[in-house]
Each structure stands twice: as C-alpha cells, then as structure tokens.
Amino acid sequence: MKKIYKQYLSIPAITLSLLAPLQANTENTVDVLAIYSDGANNKYNGDAESRIRHLISVTNNIYKDSNVDIQLNLVHMQQYDMDDSARSNTILGQIRRDQTIQALRDEHGADEVVIYRPYAGDGACGVAYRTGAKASHQAYAYAHVSINCGDYVTAHEVGHNMGLGHSAAQNSSGAYPYGRGYGVNGEFTTVMAYSSAYNTRKKIYQHSDPDALCAGLKCGAEPSTEGEAHAVLALNNAASTIAAFRDSKGGSGDDGNDSGDDGSTDTPSENLIVNGDNTGVFADTWKVIRNGGDGWYHNGVSFGNWSTGHFGTSYRWNAKRQEIDLWAKGYDKAFLDSVKPEIKVSEEFSKTYCGNDRYKMTVKLLNSKRKLIKKWTTGTKRIPGACDWSSNWKTEAYTFTDYPNDLRYIVFKDAGQSKEYWRGYYGTKMRNASVQLLKTPK
C-alpha cells in the first residue's frame, strides 16, 4: 500500500471495532461515507455494497482484536462516477476536492471517506493521506482502496488517515514515532507493515502492540526503544479527535444479516484468495512452486496482447500456492470448531491454443500444528479442444464438510502445462481462484 504525505501534517491516529449495532464507547465512533465506482459494482455482480460491508466488518474486527477503542460506523454508501482506468492517487485527489462528495459527507456527518474502485494496475492496492488528531486535518480524511485487493487493505489505508506509518524496516513512522506497523523477519507482519520488508507472506490481522502476541511472538516494540512500534497506543491517543471530525447524524452501521443460534450467519465470506484473477501483484500474493519452461504468465510479464484477468502457463509444469490463515483473518478456533462452516473452493481453467494441455488443483486443510487433516484434488486433467484461440473455460469446484477440529490453514495450489512445447505461454490458463466459508461469524 502506498500513502500520500501532506508534509505540514503532524498528527496521531485512531481505530475501530465491529460492524454490527453500535456498542460501548460511541463517543469514539468514526462515521464512514463509502463511495464506489461502476467497475467496483460490476466486479461484485452489482452488489459492491455487500463487499464494502464485509471490508468494514473485517476492519472493525482487526481493531477489536487489537484492543483499539474505536468503531467504524458505515453511515452511507453511494455509487459515484469515477474513471476506473485512472491512477489511484489521481482519483483520491479528485474526490477530496469534489464538492458533491463534500456535501454528502456533511449531510451524513461522515468523519472519514473511503473510495472503492477495482485495482487499476498501478501497483497500489490503496493510497491515503496521513492525517491525525487535529481538527484541521479532517479535510484530508480520505482513503482510496482497490476493492478486490486483500480484505485488510481498508484497515491499512484508514490507518494512514489516522496517523500511522508503515514500519521500522521501511524507515516509515507515523504522527507519533511509534505509530507504525511491526514485523519479524521470516515470521509475520501486522496490518501496516509490508510483507516484502520482512520476507514473509504471513499477515497478522492486528495492529502493533508490544504487550500483545502475534503468532506467539512479541507484536511490537516499546516507544523510545529501537524499532519502536505501538500503533494501538497511537490510535487510542487520537480516537476522540478523529471521531469528532463531524457531528454525528445518528446513522447505524447494522449490516442487517440474520444470525443463527450458533452465532453464525448464512452470508458467505469474501473470497479468501488474494489476486485470484491476475489483477494484483504476483510476487506479493502467490508462492511459485514450479516455474518450468518460460514460467508463469502474470500481469508483470508481457506476452502479445494478453491482459490481466487470468494466469498462464508454459511448456513445462508451472505450479503456485497460496496459504490462508483463517485465525489471522478473524475466523477463530471456537467458531471453526463449533460451526464447522462448509468451505467451497473453485477455479476456472482453459486451454490457450491447442488442446491436451494439463491442469491440476489441490487444496489442503491443515491444523494449528500444520498437520494435514483433509485434502482434495482434481488429479491431472487433460483439456480437450482444437488448435485455435477460442477459450473453453471450465470450472472445478469442491465443498469441504465434516472436517476435524483445530482447522487453521487452507493451502490452495494450482498447476498447468502446455503440451505444444513452444516457447511462450501456450499452456493452461487459470482465473477466478476462490476459497469461501459458506457461513461467517455473527
């Protein structure tokens, strides 16, 4: 994630808790106006608002789990005309200056404005102004989020609006020197830190706090010590100021989902796979297992007039994997053991030119000790078809049920190979990789 600095701003920060009917500490409720583009709505089949509710809920759960005394309250959502091909920072500036949006913000008493568009291919899943705990900074409480990037990105960008920087490894501090993310090399990063800065793909859905644990390790560093990182303290320091950017109009952030007696809803989770359609940054989202021939085609590779939207393989086996930590994403052991939500996995695949290409998908469920508890695979499939450029997209899908207790990790792996043995990316194409829980917590 990128952030845009206003050099004259000198600030602290703040945070939130859970998208449901508002509970304690409503004086620290941050009211949010969310606007979204046509492209964002199309990305989610005309229902971008359900996706936005989910992202706000994830953000609130992050802050609840981090003991940050604030809650986001989604007071209004509205589709708005925006150029989906423009760079993220361009749209951020345009919307901040837009008088119609300013009037909407005043009408609904929104302390914060979050803009949602599809990923624009500009290398930024999010951009935001870094503001803080001065009333004069409210004019810059705007964040831009690529709606189809990771579900923690809203928390990351709102964190910038609330005065947080990235991490010590990135030489990035916040309004307070300690107001930033934290990581342990090869182990994990918190919400604000870049995974690439710490050589890990493990994202912990918490803010830094030296008094807390992340993956069993210290989750921050005390203020005024080397590598200081205490985003929770910085956020709580700024809470009351940012929550007072606008007078509340009393709108409720209740998402309206009915709950079951087991504390769950029948609303499926978001897609837990990040960058399943080749619109994100390949190296930040997938781990390459095999890279034969010319390797993987992705949006960082040039090949004819191909564009984003699918991955491609070449003339020897290519395989990639992605690991999902359910606990880190807010689906804790108690919920998974008691509810045992069904888990649906799926992906589309096709030949590129000639038929007889190979495809394979394998999904493993692992417990907290990384022991295999259940596995499903398509086996190796041969894709029929004549030698032409017509795609013949097919879908493989499977639903896990009745798995043992202590589920924590889902490992998704796909692989493909061209049988033409030509240079280039003429092997199996894949798109829309998906992992979803078919029930979610209340």
C-alpha positions in Angstrom: 0.0 0.0 0.0 1.1 3.5 -0.7 0.4 6.6 1.2 0.4 10.3 0.2 2.0 12.6 2.7 1.0 16.1 3.4 4.2 17.4 4.8 2.6 20.0 7.0 0.5 17.5 8.9 1.8 16.4 12.3 -0.6 14.0 13.9 -1.7 10.9 15.8 -4.2 8.3 14.8 -7.2 6.1 15.7 -9.2 3.0 15.1 -12.4 0.9 15.5 -14.1 -2.3 16.4 -17.1 -4.2 14.8 -19.8 -3.6 12.2 -23.0 -4.5 14.0 -25.3 -2.4 16.1 -23.1 0.2 17.8 -22.0 -0.8 21.3 -19.9 0.8 24.1 -17.8 4.0 23.7 -20.0 5.5 21.0 -18.1 8.8 21.6 -15.3 7.1 19.7 -17.4 6.0 16.7 -15.9 7.0 13.4 -18.7 7.6 10.8 -17.8 6.5 7.3 -19.0 7.5 3.9 -18.2 4.9 1.3 -18.4 5.6 -2.4 -17.8 3.1 -5.2 -17.4 3.1 -9.0 -19.4 1.3 -11.6 -16.5 -1.0 -12.1 -16.4 -1.9 -8.4 -20.1 -2.7 -8.6 -19.7 -4.8 -11.7 -16.8 -6.7 -10.1 -19.2 -8.0 -7.5 -22.1 -8.7 -9.8 -24.0 -5.5 -8.9 -23.5 -5.9 -5.2 -20.5 -3.9 -4.2 -22.2 -2.8 -1.0 -22.1 -6.3 0.4 -18.4 -6.4 -0.2 -17.9 -3.0 1.4 -19.9 -4.1 4.5 -17.6 -7.1 4.7 -14.4 -4.9 4.5 -15.7 -2.5 7.2 -16.5 -5.5 9.4 -13.0 -7.0 8.9 -11.5 -3.6 9.7 -13.6 -3.4 12.9 -12.6 -6.9 13.9 -9.0 -6.0 13.5 -9.3 -3.2 15.9 -11.4 -5.2 18.3 -8.7 -7.9 18.4 -6.1 -5.2 18.8 -7.9 -3.5 21.8 -8.3 -0.2 19.9 -11.2 1.7 21.4 -12.9 2.8 18.2 -15.6 1.5 15.9 -16.3 2.3 12.2 -19.9 3.1 11.5 -20.9 2.9 7.9 -23.4 5.7 7.6 -23.9 5.9 3.8 -22.8 4.1 0.6 -23.3 5.5 -2.9 -22.2 4.6 -6.4 -20.4 7.5 -8.0 -19.0 8.3 -11.4 -15.2 7.7 -11.5 -12.6 6.8 -14.1 -11.7 3.2 -13.3 -8.6 3.4 -15.5 -7.1 6.4 -13.7 -4.3 6.0 -11.1 -5.4 5.6 -7.5 -3.7 8.8 -6.3 -5.4 10.8 -9.1 -8.8 9.7 -8.1 -8.0 10.3 -4.4 -7.2 13.9 -5.1 -10.2 14.4 -7.4 -12.7 13.0 -4.9 -11.2 15.0 -2.0 -11.9 18.2 -4.0 -15.3 17.1 -5.3 -17.9 19.5 -3.9 -20.7 16.9 -4.3 -18.8 14.5 -2.1 -18.1 17.2 0.4 -21.8 17.9 0.6 -22.6 14.2 1.0 -20.0 14.0 3.8 -21.6 16.9 5.6 -25.1 15.6 5.0 -24.3 12.2 6.7 -21.8 13.5 9.3 -19.0 11.3 7.9 -15.7 11.6 9.7 -14.0 9.5 7.1 -14.5 9.0 3.3 -13.4 5.7 1.7 -13.3 5.4 -2.1 -13.6 1.9 -3.7 -12.7 1.0 -7.3 -11.3 -2.1 -8.9 -7.5 -2.5 -8.9 -6.2 -0.1 -11.6 -2.9 -1.9 -12.4 -0.9 1.0 -10.9 0.9 -1.1 -8.2 -1.3 0.4 -5.4 -3.9 -1.6 -3.6 -4.6 1.6 -1.6 -3.5 5.2 -1.1 -4.4 7.6 1.6 -3.4 10.9 3.2 -1.7 10.6 6.5 -3.8 12.7 8.9 -4.2 12.7 12.6 -5.6 14.3 15.8 -6.0 17.9 14.8 -9.5 19.1 13.8 -7.9 21.0 10.8 -6.9 17.6 9.3 -10.4 16.5 8.7 -10.2 17.8 5.1 -7.7 15.0 4.3 -9.6 12.1 5.9 -9.9 10.3 2.6 -8.6 6.9 1.6 -8.7 5.0 -1.7 -9.0 1.2 -1.6 -8.9 -1.3 -4.5 -12.0 -3.3 -3.7 -10.7 -6.6 -5.0 -7.4 -6.5 -3.1 -6.9 -8.1 0.3 -9.6 -7.6 2.9 -7.2 -5.9 5.3 -6.4 -3.0 3.0 -9.2 -0.8 4.3 -7.8 -1.1 7.8 -4.3 -0.2 6.4 -5.4 2.9 4.5 -7.7 4.1 7.2 -4.7 3.6 9.5 -2.8 6.2 7.4 -5.7 8.6 7.7 -5.4 8.1 11.4 -1.7 8.9 11.5 0.1 5.5 11.1 3.2 4.8 9.1 4.4 1.5 7.7 7.3 0.0 9.8 10.8 0.5 11.0 12.2 -1.8 8.2 10.7 0.7 5.7 12.0 3.7 7.7 8.4 4.9 8.0 7.0 6.3 11.2 3.6 7.9 12.0 2.4 11.1 13.6 3.9 9.6 16.7 7.3 8.0 16.1 5.9 4.7 17.4 2.7 4.9 15.4 3.5 2.2 12.8 3.4 -1.4 12.0 5.7 -4.2 13.1 7.1 -7.4 11.7 9.5 -10.2 12.5 11.7 -11.3 9.6 10.5 -14.5 8.0 7.6 -14.8 10.5 4.8 -12.2 10.2 3.8 -8.6 9.7 1.0 -6.6 11.2 -1.6 -4.6 9.2 0.6 -1.5 8.5 3.9 -3.2 7.6 4.7 -4.5 4.1 5.2 -8.3 4.0 8.1 -7.8 1.5 10.0 -5.7 4.1 10.1 -8.7 6.4 10.5 -11.6 3.9 7.2 -13.3 4.8 3.7 -13.7 3.4 2.1 -14.1 6.8 -0.2 -11.1 7.6 -1.5 -10.9 11.1 -4.8 -9.0 11.3 -3.7 -6.9 14.3 -2.1 -3.5 14.9 1.3 -3.4 16.6 1.4 -3.6 20.4 4.5 -4.6 22.4 2.2 -6.0 25.1 0.4 -8.4 22.7 1.5 -11.6 20.9 1.3 -12.2 17.1 1.8 -15.9 16.1 3.3 -16.5 19.5 5.9 -13.7 19.2 6.0 -10.2 20.5 3.8 -8.0 18.4 5.6 -4.6 18.7 8.3 -2.6 20.4 8.1 -0.2 23.3 8.1 3.5 22.5 11.5 5.2 22.7 13.3 1.8 22.1 14.9 0.6 18.9 12.4 -0.2 16.2 9.5 1.3 18.4 6.1 0.2 17.1 2.9 0.7 19.2 0.1 1.5 16.7 -2.5 0.7 19.3 -1.3 3.4 21.6 -1.1 5.9 18.8 -4.6 5.1 17.6 -6.2 5.3 21.0 -4.5 8.6 21.6 -6.2 10.1 18.6 -9.6 8.4 18.9 -11.7 11.2 20.3 -10.4 13.8 18.0 -11.0 11.9 14.8 -14.4 10.7 15.9 -15.3 14.4 16.3 -14.3 15.4 12.8 -18.0 15.7 12.0 -21.1 15.9 14.2 -22.8 12.5 14.2 -26.2 12.3 12.4 -27.0 9.1 14.3 -26.9 6.7 11.4 -26.5 3.0 12.2 -23.9 0.6 10.8 -26.0 -2.6 11.4 -25.5 -4.8 8.3 -28.9 -6.5 8.6 -27.7 -10.1 8.5 -29.8 -12.6 10.3 -27.8 -14.8 12.8 -28.2 -18.4 13.5 -28.4 -19.9 17.1 -24.7 -20.9 16.7 -23.6 -17.3 16.4 -23.1 -17.6 12.6 -24.8 -16.1 9.6 -25.6 -17.7 6.3 -23.7 -15.0 4.5 -20.6 -16.5 2.7 -17.2 -15.0 3.5 -15.4 -12.9 0.9 -13.1 -14.7 -1.4 -10.1 -15.6 0.8 -7.8 -16.0 -2.1 -5.9 -12.7 -2.8 -5.3 -12.0 -6.5 -7.1 -14.9 -7.9 -7.7 -13.2 -11.3 -4.2 -11.7 -12.0 -5.1 -8.1 -11.2 -2.8 -7.8 -8.2 1.0 -8.1 -7.6 2.0 -11.7 -8.4 5.1 -11.9 -6.1 3.2 -10.4 -3.1 0.3 -12.9 -3.3 1.5 -16.3 -4.7 4.4 -18.5 -4.0 5.8 -20.2 -7.0 6.4 -24.0 -6.5 7.4 -24.9 -10.1 8.5 -22.5 -12.8 9.3 -24.7 -15.7 9.7 -23.5 -19.3 9.2 -19.8 -19.6 7.5 -19.8 -16.2 4.2 -18.2 -15.2 2.4 -15.6 -17.2 1.1 -12.8 -14.9 0.5 -9.1 -15.2 4.2 -8.3 -14.7 5.0 -10.2 -17.9 4.5 -9.0 -21.5 3.1 -11.6 -24.0 1.4 -10.4 -27.1 -1.8 -8.5 -26.4 -2.7 -10.5 -23.3 -4.1 -8.5 -20.4 -4.9 -9.1 -16.8 -7.7 -11.4 -15.9 -6.1 -14.8 -16.0 -2.8 -16.5 -15.3 -1.0 -18.6 -18.0 1.5 -21.4 -18.0 4.2 -22.6 -20.4 5.8 -25.7 -21.9 6.9 -27.3 -18.6 4.9 -27.7 -15.4 4.1 -24.4 -13.6 2.7 -24.5 -10.1 1.8 -21.9 -7.5 0.3 -21.9 -4.0 -1.3 -19.6 -1.5 -1.8 -20.2 2.2 -4.8 -18.7 4.1 -4.5 -18.4 7.9 -8.2 -18.5 9.0 -7.4 -17.4 12.5 -5.5 -14.4 11.4 -8.5 -13.4 9.2 -10.8 -13.4 12.2 -12.3 -16.9 11.9 -11.1 -18.2 15.3 -10.8 -21.7 16.6 -14.0 -21.5 18.7 -16.1 -20.6 15.6 -14.5 -23.1 13.3 -14.7 -26.0 15.8 -18.4 -25.3 16.8 -19.9 -24.2 13.5 -17.6 -26.1 11.0 -18.7 -23.9 8.1 -18.6 -25.6 4.7 -15.6 -24.4 2.7 -16.1 -24.0 -1.1 -13.1 -24.0 -3.4 -13.2 -23.4 -7.1 -11.3 -22.1 -10.1 -11.8 -21.8 -13.9 -9.3 -23.1 -16.4 -9.0 -23.3 -20.2 -6.6 -24.2 -23.0 -4.7 -21.3 -24.6 -4.3 -22.6 -28.2 -4.2 -26.4 -28.7 -6.0 -28.9 -26.6 -4.3 -31.6 -24.5 -2.9 -29.1 -22.0 -2.7 -30.2 -18.4 -4.4 -28.8 -15.3 -4.4 -29.7 -11.6 -5.8 -28.1 -8.4 -5.1 -29.4 -4.9 -6.5 -27.9 -1.7 -5.3 -29.0 1.8 -6.8 -28.2 5.2 -4.1 -28.0 8.0 -4.5 -27.8 11.7 -2.7 -25.3 14.0 0.4 -27.5 14.0 0.3 -27.6 10.2 -0.7 -31.3 10.1 -2.9 -32.4 7.2 -6.5 -33.0 8.3 -8.2 -33.1 4.9 -7.3 -32.9 1.2 -9.0 -32.7 -2.2 -7.5 -32.7 -5.7 -8.8 -32.7 -9.2 -5.9 -35.0 -10.3 -4.2 -34.2 -13.6 -6.8 -33.2 -16.2 -6.3 -33.1 -19.9 -8.1 -30.2 -21.6 -9.7 -31.1 -25.0 -10.0 -28.7 -27.9 -8.8 -27.9 -31.4 -5.8 -25.7 -32.1 -7.4 -22.3 -32.2 -7.6 -19.2 -30.0 -11.1 -19.9 -28.6 -11.2 -20.4 -24.9 -13.2 -23.3 -23.4 -13.4 -22.2 -19.8 -14.4 -24.9 -17.4 -14.9 -24.8 -13.6 -13.6 -27.2 -11.0 -15.3 -26.9 -7.6 -15.4 -28.8 -4.3 -17.0 -28.2 -0.9 -15.3 -29.4 2.3 -17.6 -30.7 5.1 -17.2 -32.6 8.3 -13.5 -31.8 8.8 -11.8 -32.4 12.2 -11.4 -29.8 14.9 -8.5 -27.4 15.0 -8.6 -26.2 11.4 -6.4 -23.2 10.9 -4.8 -23.1 7.4 -6.1 -23.7 3.9 -3.4 -24.3 1.3 -4.6 -23.7 -2.3 -2.4 -24.9 -5.1 -2.9 -24.9 -8.9 -0.7 -26.1 -11.7 -0.7 -26.2 -15.5 1.4 -27.2 -18.5 1.5 -26.8 -22.3 1.9 -29.9 -24.4 2.9 -28.0 -27.5 6.4 -27.4 -26.2 6.6 -24.0 -27.9 8.3 -21.0 -26.2 5.8 -18.6 -24.7 2.7 -19.1 -22.6 0.6 -21.5 -24.6 -0.3 -23.8 -21.7 -3.3 -23.9 -19.4 -4.9 -20.6 -18.3 -6.5 -20.1 -14.9 -8.7 -17.4 -13.4 -11.1 -16.7 -10.6 -9.5 -18.9 -8.0 -11.7 -18.8 -4.9 -11.9 -20.1 -1.3 -15.0 -19.2 0.7 -16.5 -20.1 4.0 -20.2 -20.6 3.5 -21.0 -19.4 7.0 -19.5 -16.4 8.8 -19.5 -15.3 12.4 -22.3 -13.0 13.7 
